[in-house]
Structures are given as structure tokens and as C-alpha cells.
Amino acid sequence: MPCNPPIDHSGSVVRPVSRLRDGTLDAAADSVAVELPVALVFNGISHAVMMATPLDLEEFAIGFSLTEGIVDRISDVFEVDVIPHAASIEIQLTISQGAFQHLKGKRRALAGRTGCGVCGIESIELLDLQPEKVPLRSAAVAVTSSAVERAVLQLPDKQHLMKQTGGVHAAAWCLPDGTIAEAFEDVGRHNALDKLIGRLMRRRIDLQSGFVFLSSRASYELVRKSARVGIPMLATISAPTSLAIQIAQEAGIRLLSFCRRNGFVEYTATPVIHSLSEFAS
């Protein structure tokens, strides 16, 4: 039987490759992002297995618990224990009895894959697409193209794992002027956002005092997760989906995509235009 190499519980591993350049084939080594099963166990009951990069897993577990509606507040999470195995990781969470009873009543068994927010759901009726209403405060309304430009320029320097592997997404927390205060990476864009939200909640950051900037497209689950915790603005490098736009509009979230140094596209119902001169190249 083939012997699999041991899992390095870090962000990247080095693998031997053959590299073809200009007609010449050479042996080389390449850094690749680690992706492995991460099981989330609540009060002894397995709830979800996500494919994730094994970094910042306590933040991931807390963020996942909040954005999936398993707990309503961080105080419902009493303990997080990360247990590495040979080829997987188990995260055991102890949550309040009320939250646990609610979790059992949901009857949701999620088997997640990279980039998938609904794999394993039992029926369409259990798919929660009705977002909470998010008050759009002045901090999000006042974000200008110059702030978006600052975030765009700063993000590459925060993507350390991306520089090594070229294969992960990033989720960043930005101040109203676009300065990046926190950034997390993962092979799954939704995992990166969960890690970011977990960190912000652990540090008691006011989630309406800034905005989230993502290196990915704006898929529905990213907007849904943001709405659940009250994030008023989401900015992404790539395009949104139709459902992401719909949920953002229903939640009152300001959604900006195709963010570049010289502008963005706003998809919310009432775009905020400060000055056309800001978009001049």
C-alpha cells in the first residue's frame, strides 16, 4: 500500500515537482497550501467536517459557531480544544446548554468542502437565506474609493501564505480609511472569513466600526455570514453572485466588488458616490 507523507499541521508544505520553463524540464520543490479535514465537535457531538488550512483554528471554530448560528454570542462558547491527529484535526467546543439544545433542534449535518457552504444539508427548507437586518452606520457609508484603494494596496503584504503557495484566500478587517488591522488566510474563502470574525469577536471589536475586504468573489455564504454578526460592509476583489447581491440588499449591507486601485462596482440598492473625480485614473 502507498505510504502518505505525514501531515504538517501548518499553513504550507514542500513537495517535489517537475517544472517546465521555456522547453526545459527541471526537478524542483514547491510550497503548497495545506488542506485537511477539520472536524468541529460541540459538547461531544460531531457537527461538521470542513476542509481547511490548519492555521488560527481557535478563531475559525469561534467564527464558524457564530456565523452558522450555532451560538448567538461569544459568551456561549466556554472552551475550545484543538486536537491534531495524523491526517486531520478535531476541534472540541464546549458551548452553553441553551445553544446546544438549539443546535440539536436544527437537524443540520454539514459536510463541507472547499468553497462550499451548504454541502450535506438535509433539505432546501433548511437552507437559511433570510438575513438579519444590519444597520448601515456612518463608518461604512463614509468609506470612499481612496479607502478601498488603500486596502487593495495593503492586502498583498498581509497574504504571507499566498506568497508561498499561490493557493489561498484572504479575509481582512479594515478601518474606515482602508488600513488593514487584521488578516487571515485559508484555502476556503468562507473559512478565512470565519477566522477573521472569530478574532474580531474574541477581541471585542465593534464590527460596525470598519469593513471586511476579501480576496475572493462575493458568494452568498460570505454575505450571509457577515449579516449574521452585523458587519455593515463587504468589499471583494472579484465578482459577486446574484444571491450575494440579493442577501446584501435584504440585510442592508453595503456590497462592493471588482475593487481596484482606481475604483469599484457597488451592488447595493443605494450606491454612495462621493466624487466622480475619485475614480479618475
ROFIGU-135665 format. One record per residue: residue in one letter; residue number from 1; x, y, z of N, C-alpha, C in turn. Coordinates in steps of 0.02 Angstrom, whole numbers. Each point is the difference from the previous one (the first is absolute). Layout:
BEGIN
<rec "a", NUM, <X, Y, Z>, <X, Y, Z>, <X, Y, Z>>
...
//
This chain:
BEGIN
<rec "m", 1, <42, -59, 0>, <-42, 59, 0>, <44, 62, 0>>
<rec "p", 2, <-21, 54, -36>, <41, 62, 0>, <-1, 32, 68>>
<rec "c", 3, <56, 31, 17>, <6, 33, 65>, <-7, 75, -10>>
<rec "n", 4, <-52, 30, 29>, <-10, 71, -6>, <49, 38, 45>>
<rec "p", 5, <27, 56, -23>, <46, 38, 41>, <-36, 28, 61>>
<rec "p", 6, <35, 8, 56>, <-33, 26, 60>, <-24, 71, -11>>
<rec "i", 7, <-57, 16, 32>, <-29, 66, -7>, <38, 50, 43>>
<rec "d", 8, <22, 54, -30>, <30, 55, 37>, <-57, 48, 19>>
<rec "h", 9, <-13, 5, 66>, <-56, 41, 22>, <20, 74, 1>>
<rec "s", 10, <15, 24, -60>, <17, 70, -9>, <-33, 23, -64>>
<rec "g", 11, <17, 59, -23>, <-35, 27, -58>, <23, -28, -66>>
<rec "s", 12, <62, -24, -5>, <25, -24, -64>, <48, -58, 9>>
<rec "v", 13, <8, -38, -53>, <49, -55, -1>, <38, 4, -66>>
<rec "v", 14, <60, -29, -1>, <41, -1, -60>, <-7, -68, -34>>
<rec "r", 15, <-13, 1, -65>, <-7, -61, -38>, <46, 1, -61>>
<rec "p", 16, <29, -57, -19>, <42, -3, -61>, <-44, 7, -62>>
<rec "v", 17, <24, 37, -49>, <-37, 11, -61>, <48, -2, -59>>
<rec "s", 18, <-29, -6, -60>, <38, 9, -62>, <-23, 65, -31>>
<rec "r", 19, <46, 45, -12>, <-18, 67, -24>, <25, 9, -72>>
<rec "l", 20, <-48, 15, -45>, <16, 12, -70>, <2, 74, -13>>
<rec "r", 21, <57, 25, -23>, <8, 71, -17>, <39, 5, -65>>
<rec "d", 22, <-31, 33, -48>, <34, 13, -65>, <27, -64, -31>>
<rec "g", 23, <-40, -54, 6>, <19, -63, -31>, <48, -42, 40>>
<rec "t", 24, <21, 23, 59>, <47, -37, 42>, <-37, -27, 62>>
<rec "l", 25, <7, -65, 13>, <-32, -32, 56>, <51, -11, 56>>
<rec "d", 26, <-14, 27, 59>, <46, -6, 57>, <-37, -27, 61>>
<rec "a", 27, <37, -35, 42>, <-27, -20, 65>, <5, 59, 47>>
<rec "a", 28, <-53, 10, 40>, <-2, 57, 45>, <-42, -16, 61>>
<rec "a", 29, <-6, 47, 45>, <-43, -7, 58>, <-49, 59, 1>>
<rec "d", 30, <-61, -13, 22>, <-51, 52, -1>, <-38, 0, 66>>
<rec "s", 31, <-17, 59, 24>, <-41, 6, 60>, <-73, -1, -20>>
<rec "v", 32, <-40, -42, 33>, <-71, -3, -14>, <-39, 9, 66>>
<rec "a", 33, <-60, 27, -6>, <-42, 11, 58>, <-25, -66, 28>>
<rec "v", 34, <-1, -6, 66>, <-26, -60, 32>, <-76, 4, 1>>
<rec "e", 35, <-32, -55, -19>, <-72, -8, 4>, <-13, -67, 32>>
<rec "l", 36, <-37, -1, 55>, <-14, -62, 34>, <-67, 4, 37>>
<rec "p", 37, <-29, -57, 18>, <-65, 1, 34>, <7, 29, 71>>
<rec "v", 38, <-46, 45, 16>, <-4, 28, 67>, <-71, -14, 26>>
<rec "a", 39, <-5, -42, 50>, <-64, -18, 28>, <-18, 46, 58>>
<rec "l", 40, <-61, 26, -1>, <-24, 42, 55>, <-50, -40, 42>>
<rec "v", 41, <18, -8, 63>, <-40, -41, 46>, <-26, 44, 56>>
<rec "f", 42, <-67, 1, 8>, <-32, 43, 50>, <-28, -42, 56>>
<rec "n", 43, <25, 10, 60>, <-22, -37, 59>, <1, -76, -12>>
<rec "g", 44, <52, -23, -35>, <9, -71, -12>, <-35, -26, -61>>
<rec "i", 45, <-39, 42, -36>, <-37, -22, -59>, <31, 31, -61>>
<rec "s", 46, <22, -43, -48>, <29, 24, -62>, <-52, 35, -42>>
<rec "h", 47, <15, 62, -23>, <-49, 39, -38>, <22, 12, -72>>
<rec "a", 48, <64, 14, -12>, <22, 18, -66>, <72, -22, -11>>
<rec "v", 49, <16, -17, -62>, <68, -13, -21>, <15, 47, -57>>
<rec "m", 50, <45, 47, 11>, <18, 50, -50>, <70, -15, -26>>
<rec "m", 51, <11, 13, -64>, <67, -4, -28>, <31, 69, 8>>
<rec "a", 52, <55, 3, 37>, <28, 66, 19>, <75, -4, 5>>
<rec "t", 53, <30, 59, 4>, <71, 7, 13>, <10, 5, 75>>
<rec "p", 54, <43, -41, 30>, <5, -5, 73>, <39, 56, 33>>
<rec "l", 55, <-24, 61, -10>, <27, 58, 35>, <-57, 37, 34>>
<rec "d", 56, <13, 28, 58>, <-49, 42, 36>, <-65, -37, 10>>
<rec "l", 57, <5, -62, 24>, <-59, -42, 3>, <-47, 18, 58>>
<rec "e", 58, <25, 29, 54>, <-46, 22, 52>, <-44, 57, -25>>
<rec "e", 59, <31, 47, -37>, <-39, 53, -30>, <-51, -28, -50>>
<rec "f", 60, <22, -50, -39>, <-45, -31, -49>, <-60, -31, 35>>
<rec "a", 61, <12, -37, 53>, <-55, -34, 35>, <-50, 50, 29>>
<rec "i", 62, <26, 53, 30>, <-45, 51, 29>, <-38, 36, -55>>
<rec "g", 63, <35, 20, -54>, <-33, 34, -54>, <-53, -44, -33>>
<rec "f", 64, <16, -63, -12>, <-48, -47, -30>, <-61, -6, 45>>
<rec "s", 65, <11, -7, 65>, <-56, -7, 46>, <-48, 59, -3>>
<rec "l", 66, <29, 60, -7>, <-42, 60, -2>, <-33, 9, -68>>
<rec "t", 67, <39, -8, -54>, <-28, 15, -66>, <-48, -54, -25>>
<rec "e", 68, <4, -60, 29>, <-48, -52, -17>, <-60, -1, 46>>
<rec "g", 69, <-2, 47, 48>, <-57, 5, 45>, <-3, -54, 53>>
<rec "i", 70, <57, -33, 12>, <1, -52, 52>, <-2, 33, 69>>
<rec "v", 71, <34, 56, 7>, <-5, 40, 61>, <-18, 71, -20>>
<rec "d", 72, <-33, 36, 44>, <-21, 68, -14>, <52, 51, 22>>
<rec "r", 73, <42, -19, 47>, <50, 46, 27>, <61, -40, 21>>
<rec "i", 74, <57, 34, 2>, <62, -35, 15>, <0, -27, 72>>
<rec "s", 75, <-39, 30, 44>, <-3, -25, 69>, <-32, -69, 5>>
<rec "d", 76, <-33, -22, -54>, <-29, -68, -1>, <53, -53, -13>>
<rec "v", 77, <60, 20, -19>, <55, -47, -11>, <44, 0, 63>>
<rec "f", 78, <-1, -56, 34>, <36, -4, 64>, <73, -23, -9>>
<rec "e", 79, <12, -45, -48>, <67, -28, -8>, <10, -24, -72>>
<rec "v", 80, <61, 9, -24>, <19, -24, -67>, <65, -40, 7>>
<rec "d", 81, <-2, -62, -21>, <59, -44, 6>, <17, -28, -69>>
<rec "v", 82, <59, 17, -26>, <22, -22, -66>, <43, -63, 9>>
<rec "i", 83, <-22, -56, -31>, <33, -64, 8>, <26, -24, -68>>
<rec "p", 84, <65, 3, -12>, <28, -23, -65>, <4, -76, -2>>
<rec "h", 85, <-14, -29, -59>, <8, -71, -13>, <49, -8, -58>>
<rec "a", 86, <11, -61, -21>, <50, -13, -53>, <-18, 34, -65>>
<rec "a", 87, <-63, -2, -19>, <-20, 28, -65>, <-62, 44, 5>>
<rec "s", 88, <-15, 23, 60>, <-60, 42, 10>, <8, 38, 65>>
<rec "i", 89, <-47, 44, 13>, <-1, 37, 63>, <-72, -1, 27>>
<rec "e", 90, <-6, -8, 64>, <-66, 3, 33>, <-1, 61, 46>>
<rec "i", 91, <-53, 39, -4>, <-9, 56, 45>, <-60, -15, 44>>
<rec "q", 92, <12, -7, 64>, <-53, -13, 48>, <-21, 65, 34>>
<rec "l", 93, <-63, 18, -8>, <-26, 61, 31>, <-51, -18, 53>>
<rec "t", 94, <5, 34, 56>, <-51, -5, 52>, <-42, 64, -4>>
<rec "i", 95, <-65, -8, -13>, <-44, 58, -6>, <-55, -4, 52>>
<rec "s", 96, <-36, 54, 8>, <-53, 3, 50>, <-54, -51, -15>>
<rec "q", 97, <-37, -21, 51>, <-51, -51, -10>, <-56, 25, -45>>
<rec "g", 98, <-16, 64, 6>, <-52, 28, -43>, <21, -2, -73>>
<rec "a", 99, <62, 19, -15>, <24, -1, -68>, <3, -72, -26>>
<rec "f", 100, <19, -46, 42>, <4, -70, -21>, <-68, -29, -15>>
<rec "q", 101, <-49, 16, 40>, <-69, -23, -13>, <-25, 28, -66>>
<rec "h", 102, <15, 63, -14>, <-20, 31, -63>, <35, -34, -59>>
<rec "l", 103, <64, -17, 9>, <38, -34, -53>, <-32, -68, -16>>
<rec "k", 104, <-17, -38, 51>, <-30, -66, -12>, <-67, 7, -35>>
<rec "g", 105, <-36, 54, 14>, <-66, 10, -31>, <4, 19, -73>>
<rec "k", 106, <57, 26, -21>, <6, 21, -70>, <5, -59, -48>>
<rec "r", 107, <22, -58, 24>, <7, -60, -41>, <43, 11, -62>>
<rec "r", 108, <53, 38, 9>, <43, 13, -58>, <65, -38, 7>>
<rec "a", 109, <16, -40, -49>, <65, -35, -1>, <38, 26, -60>>
<rec "l", 110, <51, 39, 12>, <37, 34, -54>, <65, -37, -13>>
<rec "a", 111, <10, -21, -63>, <63, -30, -20>, <31, 47, -51>>
<rec "g", 112, <45, 43, 22>, <23, 55, -43>, <59, -18, -43>>
<rec "r", 113, <1, 30, -59>, <57, -5, -45>, <26, 70, -12>>
<rec "t", 114, <59, 6, -28>, <28, 65, -14>, <-49, 40, -44>>
<rec "g", 115, <-17, 60, 23>, <-43, 44, -39>, <-73, -18, 3>>
<rec "c", 116, <-20, -47, 43>, <-70, -22, 1>, <-31, 19, 66>>
<rec "g", 117, <-58, 33, -2>, <-32, 21, 62>, <-61, -41, 18>>
<rec "v", 118, <-23, -46, -43>, <-62, -36, 14>, <6, -75, -10>>
<rec "c", 119, <59, -27, -13>, <7, -72, -12>, <-26, -39, 60>>
<rec "g", 120, <-42, -50, -13>, <-24, -43, 54>, <-64, 23, 32>>
<rec "i", 121, <-27, 57, -19>, <-62, 23, 30>, <-56, -48, -18>>
<rec "e", 122, <-47, -12, 46>, <-48, -53, -10>, <-55, 17, -49>>
<rec "s", 123, <-19, 64, -5>, <-53, 19, -45>, <5, 74, -16>>
<rec "i", 124, <-32, 21, -56>, <1, 70, -18>, <-33, 42, 54>>
<rec "e", 125, <-50, -28, 33>, <-36, 38, 52>, <46, 20, 58>>
<rec "l", 126, <54, -37, 10>, <46, 16, 54>, <53, 51, -19>>
<rec "l", 127, <0, 20, -64>, <48, 50, -23>, <-22, 69, 22>>
<rec "d", 128, <39, 31, 44>, <-19, 65, 30>, <26, 57, -43>>
<rec "l", 129, <-45, 29, -40>, <20, 55, -44>, <-31, 66, 21>>
<rec "q", 130, <-33, 2, 57>, <-31, 61, 25>, <48, 35, 48>>
<rec "p", 131, <33, 53, -22>, <52, 31, 42>, <-29, 46, 53>>
<rec "e", 132, <40, 11, 52>, <-17, 51, 50>, <9, 69, -32>>
<rec "k", 133, <-38, 48, 23>, <7, 68, -24>, <58, 33, 36>>
<rec "v", 134, <47, 28, -39>, <60, 31, 28>, <-6, 76, -6>>
<rec "p", 135, <3, 36, 55>, <-1, 73, -4>, <62, 25, -37>>
<rec "l", 136, <-10, 41, -51>, <57, 27, -37>, <22, 65, 33>>
<rec "r", 137, <52, -5, 40>, <25, 58, 37>, <46, 43, -43>>
<rec "s", 138, <14, 58, 25>, <38, 50, -38>, <70, -25, -19>>
<rec "a", 139, <29, -45, 41>, <68, -25, -15>, <1, -35, -67>>
<rec "a", 140, <-52, -40, -15>, <-2, -35, -64>, <-21, 46, -56>>
<rec "v", 141, <-48, 44, 14>, <-24, 46, -52>, <56, 46, -23>>
<rec "a", 142, <44, 19, 46>, <53, 49, -15>, <60, -30, -36>>
<rec "v", 143, <2, -66, -9>, <58, -30, -33>, <2, 23, -73>>
<rec "t", 144, <56, 28, -19>, <8, 28, -68>, <45, -43, -43>>
<rec "s", 145, <8, 19, -62>, <44, -37, -45>, <73, 2, 24>>
<rec "s", 146, <19, 54, 33>, <69, 3, 26>, <11, -51, 55>>
<rec "a", 147, <-52, -14, 40>, <6, -51, 51>, <4, -69, -32>>
<rec "v", 148, <-40, -12, -51>, <3, -64, -36>, <69, -8, -32>>
<rec "e", 149, <26, 52, -29>, <66, -3, -30>, <53, -18, 51>>
<rec "r", 150, <-5, 30, 60>, <49, -15, 52>, <-3, -74, 19>>
<rec "a", 151, <-60, -28, 7>, <-8, -70, 16>, <29, -44, -55>>
<rec "v", 152, <-14, 17, -63>, <26, -38, -57>, <76, 0, 0>>
<rec "l", 153, <30, 56, 15>, <73, 4, 0>, <31, -37, 59>>
<rec "q", 154, <-33, -1, 57>, <28, -31, 59>, <-9, -75, 3>>
<rec "l", 155, <-53, -26, -31>, <-15, -71, 8>, <56, -47, -22>>
<rec "p", 156, <34, 11, -56>, <53, -47, -19>, <54, -9, 53>>
<rec "d", 157, <17, 52, 37>, <51, -6, 52>, <-25, -39, 60>>
<rec "k", 158, <-67, -9, 6>, <-29, -39, 55>, <-9, -74, -19>>
<rec "q", 159, <9, -16, -64>, <-13, -67, -25>, <65, -41, -1>>
<rec "h", 160, <25, -17, 58>, <64, -35, 5>, <-5, -70, -29>>
<rec "l", 161, <-54, -36, 14>, <-7, -67, -25>, <-13, 0, -76>>
<rec "m", 162, <-34, 51, -23>, <-11, 6, -73>, <66, 9, -36>>
<rec "k", 163, <45, 39, 29>, <65, 10, -31>, <39, -65, -5>>
<rec "q", 164, <-8, -44, 49>, <35, -64, 0>, <-30, -49, -49>>
<rec "t", 165, <-67, -2, -4>, <-34, -54, -34>, <-41, 20, -61>>
<rec "g", 166, <-24, 62, -1>, <-43, 22, -55>, <-68, -32, 0>>
<rec "g", 167, <-21, -30, 57>, <-62, -39, -1>, <-48, 10, 57>>
<rec "v", 168, <-2, 60, 30>, <-46, 11, 56>, <-36, 67, -7>>
<rec "h", 169, <-54, 6, 37>, <-38, 62, 3>, <17, 38, 64>>
<rec "a", 170, <-16, 65, 0>, <11, 41, 59>, <-63, 38, 17>>
<rec "a", 171, <-10, 10, 65>, <-54, 42, 25>, <32, 51, 47>>
<rec "a", 172, <-13, 64, -12>, <33, 53, 39>, <-52, 45, 31>>
<rec "w", 173, <17, 26, 60>, <-41, 49, 34>, <33, 68, -10>>
<rec "c", 174, <-39, 47, -28>, <27, 65, -18>, <-33, 55, 42>>
<rec "l", 175, <39, 48, 20>, <-26, 60, 31>, <-35, 42, -53>>
<rec "p", 176, <-41, 49, 19>, <-36, 39, -50>, <44, 33, -53>>
<rec "d", 177, <63, 13, 17>, <45, 31, -50>, <34, -53, -44>>
<rec "g", 178, <-17, -64, 9>, <29, -53, -41>, <60, -34, 29>>
<rec "t", 179, <27, 24, 56>, <57, -32, 32>, <-19, -70, 24>>
<rec "i", 180, <39, -50, -18>, <-14, -69, 20>, <27, -12, 70>>
<rec "a", 181, <-46, -19, 46>, <19, -12, 69>, <11, -74, 14>>
<rec "e", 182, <-36, -44, -35>, <5, -72, 10>, <-8, -34, -68>>
<rec "a", 183, <34, -57, -9>, <-9, -38, -62>, <12, -75, 14>>
<rec "f", 184, <-41, -42, -30>, <6, -73, 9>, <-5, -33, -68>>
<rec "e", 185, <32, -59, -5>, <2, -36, -64>, <-24, -72, 9>>
<rec "d", 186, <-27, -27, -55>, <-22, -70, 0>, <-14, -20, -72>>
<rec "v", 187, <2, -66, -13>, <-18, -24, -66>, <-74, 14, -16>>
<rec "g", 188, <-41, 6, 51>, <-70, 16, -9>, <-14, 73, 18>>
<rec "r", 189, <-33, 36, -45>, <-13, 71, 14>, <-46, 9, 60>>
<rec "h", 190, <-48, -45, 8>, <-45, 4, 58>, <37, -16, 64>>
<rec "n", 191, <50, -46, -3>, <40, -14, 59>, <42, 60, 20>>
<rec "a", 192, <28, 35, -49>, <40, 59, 15>, <-44, 53, 34>>
<rec "l", 193, <-62, 8, -23>, <-45, 48, 31>, <-18, -22, 71>>
<rec "d", 194, <-12, -64, 10>, <-15, -24, 68>, <58, 13, 47>>
<rec "k", 195, <62, -11, -23>, <58, 14, 41>, <3, 73, 20>>
<rec "l", 196, <-12, 43, -49>, <1, 72, 13>, <-53, 19, 51>>
<rec "i", 197, <-61, -24, -10>, <-55, 18, 45>, <14, -28, 70>>
<rec "g", 198, <28, -60, 4>, <18, -27, 65>, <49, 44, 38>>
<rec "r", 199, <52, 25, -36>, <48, 44, 31>, <-33, 65, 23>>
<rec "l", 200, <-41, 30, -43>, <-32, 63, 17>, <-46, -7, 60>>
<rec "m", 201, <-36, -55, 4>, <-45, -11, 57>, <39, -14, 64>>
<rec "r", 202, <55, -36, -5>, <40, -13, 59>, <30, 64, 28>>
<rec "r", 203, <15, 48, -44>, <29, 63, 22>, <-52, 54, 12>>
<rec "r", 204, <-64, -20, -5>, <-55, 46, 13>, <2, 62, -45>>
<rec "i", 205, <17, -9, -63>, <2, 54, -48>, <-72, 17, -21>>
<rec "d", 206, <-16, 63, -4>, <-65, 22, -25>, <-2, -15, -75>>
<rec "l", 207, <-42, -48, -21>, <-1, -21, -69>, <-32, 51, -47>>
<rec "q", 208, <-27, 53, 27>, <-27, 53, -41>, <47, 60, -3>>
<rec "s", 209, <62, -10, 22>, <49, 54, -1>, <48, -4, -58>>
<rec "g", 210, <-14, -45, -48>, <44, -8, -57>, <-33, -42, -53>>
<rec "f", 211, <40, -34, -42>, <-28, -43, -52>, <45, -59, -13>>
<rec "v", 212, <-28, -51, -32>, <37, -60, -18>, <20, 3, -74>>
<rec "f", 213, <62, -19, -14>, <26, -1, -68>, <23, -71, -14>>
<rec "l", 214, <-24, -30, -55>, <13, -69, -16>, <37, -6, -67>>
<rec "s", 215, <46, -47, -4>, <38, -10, -62>, <-38, -41, -51>>
<rec "s", 216, <-62, -18, 15>, <-38, -46, -41>, <-59, 34, -33>>
<rec "r", 217, <-43, -39, -32>, <-65, 24, -23>, <-45, 7, 61>>
<rec "a", 218, <-56, 34, -10>, <-50, 8, 54>, <-54, -53, -11>>
<rec "s", 219, <6, -57, 32>, <-50, -52, -4>, <-51, 10, 56>>
<rec "y", 220, <-56, -34, -7>, <-56, 14, 46>, <18, -14, 72>>
<rec "e", 221, <40, -54, 13>, <13, -18, 70>, <43, 52, 35>>
<rec "l", 222, <43, 35, -37>, <41, 52, 31>, <-43, 59, 22>>
<rec "v", 223, <-49, 18, -42>, <-45, 54, 20>, <-45, -22, 57>>
<rec "r", 224, <-23, -63, -3>, <-44, -26, 53>, <36, -2, 67>>
<rec "k", 225, <63, -22, 0>, <38, -2, 61>, <10, 71, 28>>
<rec "s", 226, <15, 48, -45>, <10, 69, 22>, <-63, 29, 31>>
<rec "a", 227, <-57, -15, -30>, <-63, 25, 27>, <-14, -29, 69>>
<rec "r", 228, <17, -62, 10>, <-16, -32, 63>, <35, 33, 59>>
<rec "v", 229, <59, 28, -11>, <37, 31, 55>, <-3, 76, -3>>
<rec "g", 230, <-34, 29, -50>, <-11, 72, -2>, <54, 40, -34>>
<rec "i", 231, <35, -28, -49>, <50, 37, -38>, <-36, 41, -53>>
<rec "p", 232, <10, 67, -2>, <-40, 43, -44>, <26, 6, -71>>
<rec "m", 233, <63, -21, -14>, <27, 10, -67>, <48, -56, -17>>
<rec "l", 234, <-6, -25, -62>, <42, -53, -25>, <29, 23, -67>>
<rec "a", 235, <66, -4, -7>, <33, 17, -63>, <39, -61, -24>>
<rec "t", 236, <-3, -13, -65>, <34, -59, -28>, <39, 19, -62>>
<rec "i", 237, <51, -39, -15>, <40, 12, -59>, <-36, -24, -63>>
<rec "s", 238, <-35, -57, 5>, <-33, -28, -59>, <-75, 14, 2>>
<rec "a", 239, <-36, -32, -46>, <-71, 15, -11>, <-45, -28, 55>>
<rec "p", 240, <-59, 28, 7>, <-51, -30, 44>, <-45, -48, -39>>
<rec "t", 241, <-36, -42, 35>, <-53, -40, -31>, <-66, 36, 10>>
<rec "s", 242, <-51, -22, -38>, <-66, 32, 6>, <-29, -8, 70>>
<rec "l", 243, <11, -59, 31>, <-27, -11, 66>, <37, 41, 53>>
<rec "a", 244, <64, 10, -11>, <38, 43, 46>, <-28, 71, -2>>
<rec "i", 245, <-15, 25, -59>, <-28, 67, -6>, <-68, 3, 34>>
<rec "q", 246, <-41, -51, -12>, <-67, -1, 30>, <3, 2, 76>>
<rec "i", 247, <43, -42, 29>, <5, -3, 73>, <28, 65, 27>>
<rec "a", 248, <49, 29, -35>, <28, 65, 23>, <-54, 53, 0>>
<rec "q", 249, <-42, 2, -51>, <-53, 50, -3>, <-52, -11, 55>>
<rec "e", 250, <-17, -63, 12>, <-49, -15, 52>, <27, 16, 69>>
<rec "a", 251, <65, -12, 10>, <30, 12, 66>, <18, 73, 11>>
<rec "g", 252, <5, 39, -55>, <22, 69, 6>, <76, 6, 3>>
<rec "i", 253, <35, -50, -27>, <73, 0, -2>, <24, 36, -62>>
<rec "r", 254, <49, 43, 8>, <30, 33, -58>, <49, -49, -32>>
<rec "l", 255, <-12, -17, -64>, <40, -50, -35>, <37, 32, -58>>
<rec "l", 256, <67, -4, 4>, <44, 26, -53>, <41, -58, -28>>
<rec "s", 257, <2, -6, -66>, <41, -52, -32>, <42, 30, -56>>
<rec "f", 258, <42, -42, -31>, <48, 23, -49>, <40, 59, 28>>
<rec "c", 259, <21, -6, 63>, <37, 55, 32>, <71, 4, -29>>
<rec "r", 260, <17, 59, -23>, <64, 12, -31>, <28, 66, 27>>
<rec "r", 261, <61, 16, -21>, <31, 62, 23>, <-40, 61, -24>>
<rec "n", 262, <-33, -6, -57>, <-34, 59, -27>, <-76, -3, 6>>
<rec "g", 263, <-26, -44, 43>, <-72, -1, 10>, <-29, -68, 17>>
<rec "f", 264, <-66, -5, -5>, <-35, -61, 17>, <-69, 2, -33>>
<rec "v", 265, <-36, -55, 6>, <-70, -3, -22>, <-43, -13, 61>>
<rec "e", 266, <-50, 42, 11>, <-44, -8, 58>, <-65, -32, -21>>
<rec "y", 267, <-21, -51, 37>, <-59, -39, -19>, <-59, 9, 47>>
<rec "t", 268, <7, 40, 51>, <-56, 11, 45>, <-50, 47, -32>>
<rec "a", 269, <-60, 5, 30>, <-56, 35, -32>, <13, 75, -7>>
<rec "t", 270, <35, 29, 48>, <12, 72, -1>, <74, 14, 2>>
<rec "p", 271, <34, -2, -57>, <72, 12, -1>, <18, 68, 27>>
<rec "v", 272, <58, 3, 32>, <25, 62, 27>, <56, 26, -44>>
<rec "i", 273, <-11, 55, -36>, <50, 30, -44>, <23, 65, 32>>
<rec "h", 274, <63, 4, 18>, <25, 59, 33>, <25, 52, -51>>
<rec "s", 275, <36, -23, -49>, <25, 46, -51>, <24, -40, -59>>
<rec "l", 276, <-24, 17, -59>, <23, -36, -59>, <75, 9, -12>>
<rec "s", 277, <27, 55, 25>, <71, 13, -10>, <43, -53, 37>>
<rec "e", 278, <-30, -32, 52>, <37, -50, 37>, <16, -61, -43>>
<rec "f", 279, <-39, -10, -53>, <9, -60, -41>, <43, 13, -61>>
<rec "a", 280, <24, 62, -7>, <43, 16, -59>, <67, -34, 9>>
<rec "s", 281, <26, -27, -53>, <64, -34, 4>, <57, 49, -1>>
//
